[in-house]
């Protein structure tokens, strides 16, 4: 089978969904699994609903209504006549959402997050499924939560590979055209879990791995993998081909085109990955496979904005050695603080972190019991793969003070 993954930007409106079906007709939809994200900015809207649920509960209903109207408008623009079956399913999903928010007793933000945010993918795949039926495509709608089995580490769940593979084979075998959700799974207690933001790419790789797929194609709003985010960097260029190893490096450092976990299962079974433009589906895009040299061989620029730089100093001027570093990393893990960059000297330790779960204050409070701590918020981390003199000049040209700099043979990183 082939696996196609469509992101939120590709299905943000009725025209996007029509285009998705047109791409399927070009590529031949037989033996295809379609993984779809939430439509447009639906995930952001659901995150706002969660925030209001914990802070200003009386405003939740209005936000839910707004999100519902957004999806109903898409349905209206897709079908020439009323499609009561599609509307009925959408109404039903919104009733499920409201029922959960009304009956939930858990104060755990991450648990609530996963139970709510999943509705974005459930809504998008439901609407697309009914539109494919309307266009005479015999698709099977699959609830990914019946296949993607995880632990209960909400918002960034870990996969149970053995159970997931068995479930996917059981659910998908002998199906021709399957549509399912990216990003979501379920725990052994059947509560919804998510694979981390932008985890739909990872979902595509999981399905491909379990089914020994022919290939995975990620359809994006860019021509393929570029050597920098065009929203941030000027004069970006298309990378025609990349090796798995290079793509994993780029993803690890934060390249937004590919989810960091996506490449590993594909690499294990040497399943090629293509990144293509849904606006120009006949273009070649970028191919990622085994042993392919970077083409063209040019610097690749990655930026992670709004990071936090922590500088830790030993209180009594004692060395910061293995015991201290182990303690620090234990706390970073405990407080769910993804580490982007580290650097240490005899009596200091610097770490650039992403305050993804808003637990920075808790962490710093504990760290200050053993260290003098300096906190610098709203820093940006620039990573340049295959850097050269022109790439280094780029950093200098920004005119921002460099707080921390680190280089290896092929990679330079700057906290500014």
matplotlib code that plots the C-alpha trace (Angstrom):
import matplotlib.pyplot as plt

x = [0.0, 0.9, 0.5, -0.6, -0.6, -2.4, -1.8, -4.2, -3.2, -4.1, -7.7, -8.4, -11.5, -13.8, -11.4, -8.6, -10.7, -11.8, -8.0, -7.3, -9.8, -8.3, -4.8, -6.2, -7.7, -4.3, -2.4, -4.9, -6.6, -6.4, -4.4, -4.0, -4.2, -4.9, -3.8, -5.4, -4.7, -7.3, -8.7, -6.9, -6.5, -8.9, -6.2, -5.5, -9.2, -9.5, -6.5, -8.3, -11.4, -9.2, -7.7, -11.1, -12.4, -9.8, -9.9, -13.2, -15.7, -18.6, -16.9, -16.4, -19.9, -19.3, -15.9, -17.4, -20.2, -17.7, -15.7, -18.9, -20.0, -16.5, -17.0, -20.6, -19.7, -17.1, -19.8, -22.2, -19.6, -18.7, -22.1, -24.5, -27.4, -27.8, -25.8, -27.7, -25.5, -22.3, -24.0, -25.4, -22.0, -20.5, -23.3, -22.8, -19.0, -19.7, -22.2, -19.5, -17.1, -19.7, -20.6, -16.9, -16.4, -19.6, -18.8, -15.0, -13.7, -10.0, -7.9, -5.1, -4.5, -2.7, -5.4, -8.1, -6.0, -5.8, -9.5, -10.5, -7.9, -8.6, -11.9, -10.1, -8.9, -12.2, -14.1, -11.8, -11.7, -15.4, -16.1, -13.6, -14.9, -18.4, -17.1, -15.2, -18.3, -20.1, -17.5, -18.0, -14.8, -15.4, -13.4, -13.3, -13.3, -11.0, -10.7, -7.0, -7.5, -8.4, -4.9, -2.4, -1.9, 0.2, 1.0, -0.8, 1.9, -0.6, 0.3, 3.4, 2.5, 4.9, 3.9, 3.3, 4.8, 3.8, 0.1, -0.1, 1.3, -1.1, -4.1, -3.2, -2.9, -6.2, -8.0, -6.5, -5.9, -7.9, -9.1, -8.5, -8.9, -8.7, -9.0, -7.9, -6.5, -3.0, -1.7, -4.1, -4.1, -5.4, -4.0, -4.7, -7.5, -9.0, -8.5, -7.4, -3.7, -1.7, 1.7, 2.9, 2.2, 2.6, 2.5, 0.4, 3.6, 4.6, 1.2, 1.8, 5.2, 3.6, 1.0, 3.6, 5.9, 3.2, 2.0, 5.4, 4.1, 5.6, 6.1, 4.9, 4.0, 3.5, 1.5, 2.5, 1.9, 5.6, 7.3, 9.1, 11.8, 13.5, 16.8, 14.9, 11.5, 10.3, 8.3, 11.5, 14.4, 14.6, 15.7, 15.1, 15.9, 14.4, 16.4, 15.8, 17.0, 18.1, 19.3, 17.4, 20.3, 20.4, 16.6, 16.7, 19.4, 17.2, 14.1, 16.0, 17.1, 13.6, 13.0, 9.2, 8.6, 9.2, 8.3, 11.4, 10.0, 8.8, 12.0, 13.1, 10.5, 10.7, 14.5, 14.3, 12.4, 13.9, 10.5, 11.0, 9.4, 8.3, 7.5, 5.4, 3.2, -0.6, -0.8, 1.4, 1.0, 2.8, 6.0, 8.9, 9.2, 11.8, 12.7, 14.2, 15.7, 18.8, 22.2, 21.1, 23.6, 22.2, 21.3, 22.1, 24.8, 24.0, 23.6, 20.2, 18.8, 16.5, 15.1, 13.3, 11.7, 10.6, 13.0, 14.4, 18.1, 18.9, 22.4, 23.2, 26.2, 27.4, 26.7, 30.0, 32.2, 32.4, 32.7, 29.5, 30.3, 28.3, 26.3, 25.0, 24.4, 22.4, 20.3, 19.6, 18.6, 16.3, 14.5, 14.3, 12.6, 10.3, 9.1, 8.7, 11.2, 12.5, 16.3, 17.5, 21.1, 23.5, 27.0, 28.9, 32.2, 33.8, 31.4, 28.5, 25.9, 23.8, 20.8, 18.4, 14.9, 11.4, 8.9, 6.3, 4.2, 4.5, 6.3, 9.4, 8.6, 8.2, 11.5, 13.5, 12.2, 13.6, 16.9, 17.5, 17.7, 21.1, 22.3, 22.4, 20.0, 19.9, 16.7, 16.7, 13.3, 12.3, 15.6, 15.8, 17.9, 19.4, 20.9, 22.8, 23.6, 26.5, 27.4, 30.0, 31.4, 28.3, 26.1, 28.1, 27.8, 24.0, 24.0, 26.2, 23.9, 20.9, 22.5, 21.4, 23.8, 24.8, 24.4, 25.7, 27.5, 28.4, 29.9, 30.6, 32.1, 28.9, 26.6, 26.7, 24.1, 23.6, 21.3, 20.4]
y = [0.0, 3.7, 6.1, 9.7, 12.2, 15.6, 18.3, 20.9, 23.6, 21.2, 20.7, 24.1, 24.6, 23.0, 23.7, 21.9, 18.8, 18.8, 19.1, 16.1, 14.0, 15.2, 14.2, 10.7, 10.4, 11.4, 8.9, 6.0, 5.6, 1.8, 0.4, 3.8, 4.9, 8.6, 10.1, 13.5, 16.3, 18.7, 21.3, 24.6, 26.1, 23.7, 22.4, 26.0, 26.6, 23.4, 24.5, 27.7, 25.8, 23.8, 27.0, 28.6, 25.4, 25.7, 29.5, 31.0, 28.2, 30.4, 31.3, 27.7, 27.3, 30.3, 28.9, 25.4, 27.0, 29.0, 25.8, 23.9, 26.7, 26.5, 22.8, 23.1, 25.9, 23.5, 20.8, 23.3, 24.3, 20.6, 19.2, 20.5, 19.2, 18.8, 15.9, 15.0, 11.9, 14.0, 16.8, 14.3, 12.8, 16.2, 17.2, 13.9, 14.6, 18.1, 16.6, 14.1, 17.0, 19.0, 15.8, 15.2, 18.8, 18.6, 15.3, 15.4, 15.4, 15.2, 18.4, 17.0, 19.6, 17.1, 14.4, 16.9, 18.2, 14.8, 14.1, 17.4, 18.1, 14.8, 16.1, 18.1, 15.0, 13.1, 15.9, 16.4, 12.7, 12.3, 15.2, 14.0, 10.4, 11.5, 13.7, 10.7, 8.6, 11.5, 11.3, 7.6, 6.6, 3.5, 4.6, 3.0, 5.4, 4.0, 5.3, 5.5, 5.1, 1.4, 1.0, 3.3, 1.9, 3.9, 4.4, 7.2, 9.9, 12.4, 15.0, 13.0, 9.3, 6.5, 3.8, 0.2, -1.1, -4.8, -4.1, -1.3, -3.4, -6.2, -3.8, -2.1, -5.3, -6.6, -3.3, -2.5, -5.9, -6.4, -2.8, -0.8, 2.9, 3.8, 7.3, 7.7, 10.3, 11.4, 12.5, 10.5, 7.1, 5.5, 4.1, 0.5, 2.0, 3.4, 7.0, 9.2, 10.0, 12.2, 11.7, 15.2, 18.3, 17.7, 14.0, 13.2, 12.6, 10.0, 8.4, 8.0, 6.3, 4.0, 2.7, 2.4, 0.4, -2.0, -2.6, -2.7, 0.1, 0.9, 4.6, 7.5, 10.9, 14.0, 16.6, 20.2, 23.8, 24.1, 22.5, 19.9, 20.1, 23.5, 24.6, 26.9, 27.9, 30.4, 32.3, 33.1, 32.9, 34.6, 32.9, 29.4, 26.5, 23.1, 20.1, 17.5, 14.5, 13.8, 10.7, 9.3, 10.3, 13.9, 14.2, 12.8, 15.4, 18.2, 17.0, 16.6, 20.2, 21.4, 21.5, 22.0, 20.0, 16.6, 15.3, 14.1, 10.6, 10.1, 8.9, 6.2, 3.6, 4.3, 4.0, 0.6, -0.9, 1.4, 2.8, 6.0, 9.2, 11.9, 15.5, 17.1, 20.2, 19.7, 22.8, 21.2, 17.5, 16.5, 18.2, 16.0, 17.4, 16.0, 12.3, 10.9, 7.4, 5.4, 6.7, 9.7, 12.6, 16.0, 17.6, 20.4, 20.5, 23.8, 25.2, 24.4, 26.9, 26.0, 28.4, 27.6, 30.7, 31.6, 29.3, 29.7, 29.8, 28.6, 29.2, 27.3, 28.1, 26.0, 27.9, 27.0, 27.0, 23.2, 21.5, 20.6, 17.0, 13.8, 13.7, 17.3, 16.8, 13.6, 15.5, 18.4, 16.0, 14.1, 17.4, 18.4, 15.1, 15.3, 18.8, 17.8, 20.3, 19.4, 20.1, 21.9, 22.6, 22.1, 23.5, 23.2, 24.4, 23.6, 25.5, 26.4, 24.5, 26.2, 24.6, 25.9, 24.5, 24.6, 25.5, 23.4, 22.5, 25.8, 24.4, 26.6, 28.4, 25.0, 23.8, 26.9, 26.9, 23.4, 24.2, 27.2, 24.9, 23.7, 26.3, 29.9, 30.1, 32.8, 32.6, 34.3, 34.0, 34.6, 33.6, 32.1, 29.0, 29.0, 25.8, 25.7, 22.3, 22.2, 25.8, 27.8, 31.3, 32.8, 31.0, 32.4, 35.9, 35.4, 35.2, 38.3, 40.2, 39.8, 42.3, 40.3, 39.5, 35.8, 34.4, 30.9, 29.4, 25.8, 24.1, 20.6, 19.5, 20.0, 21.9, 25.4, 26.5, 30.0, 31.2, 34.8]
z = [0.0, -0.3, 2.6, 1.9, 4.7, 4.3, 6.8, 8.1, 5.6, 2.7, 4.0, 5.5, 3.3, 0.8, -2.1, -0.2, 0.2, -3.5, -4.3, -2.1, -4.0, -7.3, -6.2, -5.4, -8.9, -10.4, -8.2, -8.4, -5.0, -4.9, -2.0, -0.3, 3.3, 3.8, 7.1, 7.8, 10.3, 11.7, 9.2, 9.1, 12.5, 14.2, 16.7, 17.8, 18.3, 20.4, 22.4, 23.1, 24.2, 26.7, 28.1, 28.6, 30.2, 32.9, 33.2, 31.9, 31.6, 30.7, 27.4, 26.2, 24.5, 22.2, 21.1, 20.4, 18.4, 16.3, 15.6, 14.7, 12.2, 10.6, 9.8, 8.8, 6.3, 4.7, 4.4, 2.8, 0.2, -0.6, -1.4, -4.0, -2.0, 1.7, 3.1, 6.3, 7.0, 7.1, 9.1, 11.5, 12.2, 12.7, 15.1, 17.0, 17.4, 18.8, 21.3, 22.4, 22.9, 25.0, 27.0, 27.9, 29.1, 31.1, 32.8, 33.2, 36.7, 36.1, 36.9, 34.7, 31.9, 29.7, 30.0, 29.2, 26.3, 24.6, 25.1, 23.5, 20.8, 19.1, 17.8, 15.1, 13.4, 13.9, 12.3, 9.3, 8.4, 8.8, 6.4, 3.9, 4.1, 3.3, 0.4, -1.0, -0.9, -2.6, -5.4, -5.7, -3.9, -1.8, 1.3, 4.8, 7.8, 10.5, 14.0, 14.5, 18.3, 17.5, 16.0, 17.6, 21.1, 23.5, 27.2, 29.1, 28.8, 27.6, 24.9, 23.9, 24.3, 23.7, 21.2, 22.1, 18.8, 19.1, 19.9, 17.3, 14.5, 15.2, 15.5, 12.2, 10.3, 11.8, 10.9, 7.5, 5.8, 2.7, 2.6, -0.6, 0.4, 4.0, 5.6, 9.2, 11.6, 12.3, 15.7, 17.9, 19.6, 22.8, 26.0, 27.2, 29.2, 26.0, 26.8, 23.9, 23.7, 21.3, 19.8, 20.2, 18.2, 14.4, 15.2, 12.0, 10.1, 12.7, 12.4, 8.6, 9.3, 11.9, 9.4, 6.7, 8.9, 10.1, 6.5, 4.8, 2.6, -0.8, 0.1, 2.2, 0.7, 2.8, 1.0, 2.1, 1.2, 0.1, -2.9, -0.7, 1.9, 1.7, 3.2, 5.5, 6.5, 3.9, 6.5, 8.3, 5.8, 2.4, -0.8, 0.3, -2.1, -2.7, -1.6, -4.3, -2.3, 1.3, 3.1, 6.0, 8.3, 7.1, 7.4, 10.9, 11.8, 10.3, 12.1, 15.4, 15.2, 14.5, 10.8, 10.6, 7.4, 9.1, 12.5, 14.4, 15.0, 11.4, 9.8, 12.3, 11.4, 7.7, 7.8, 9.5, 6.6, 3.9, 3.0, 0.8, 1.9, -0.5, 0.5, -2.2, -2.9, -2.8, -4.9, -7.6, -7.2, -10.4, -9.3, -8.0, -4.6, -2.2, -1.9, 1.3, 1.2, 2.1, 1.3, -0.8, -0.8, 0.0, -3.3, -3.6, -0.9, 0.7, 4.3, 5.9, 8.3, 11.3, 14.0, 17.2, 18.6, 22.1, 23.9, 27.4, 28.3, 31.8, 33.3, 36.4, 38.6, 41.6, 44.8, 46.5, 43.3, 43.3, 40.0, 38.1, 37.3, 36.5, 39.7, 39.2, 35.5, 36.2, 38.8, 36.4, 33.6, 36.0, 36.8, 33.1, 32.5, 35.5, 34.5, 30.9, 29.6, 26.1, 25.9, 22.7, 23.5, 26.4, 27.3, 30.5, 32.1, 35.4, 37.6, 35.2, 33.1, 30.4, 28.8, 26.2, 26.8, 25.4, 28.1, 26.2, 29.2, 31.0, 34.0, 34.0, 37.3, 39.1, 37.7, 38.5, 42.1, 42.6, 40.8, 43.1, 46.1, 44.7, 42.2, 41.4, 38.4, 35.7, 33.4, 30.0, 28.3, 24.7, 23.1, 19.6, 18.7, 15.2, 13.9, 10.6, 9.1, 6.6, 7.7, 5.8, 6.1, 4.4, 6.9, 9.8, 8.3, 8.3, 12.1, 12.4, 10.0, 12.4, 14.8, 17.8, 20.7, 20.7, 24.2, 23.4, 20.5, 19.8, 16.7, 15.5, 12.2, 10.3, 12.6, 14.2, 16.8, 18.2, 21.0, 20.3]

ax = plt.figure().add_subplot(projection="3d")
ax.plot(x, y, z, "-o")
ax.set_aspect("equal")
plt.show()
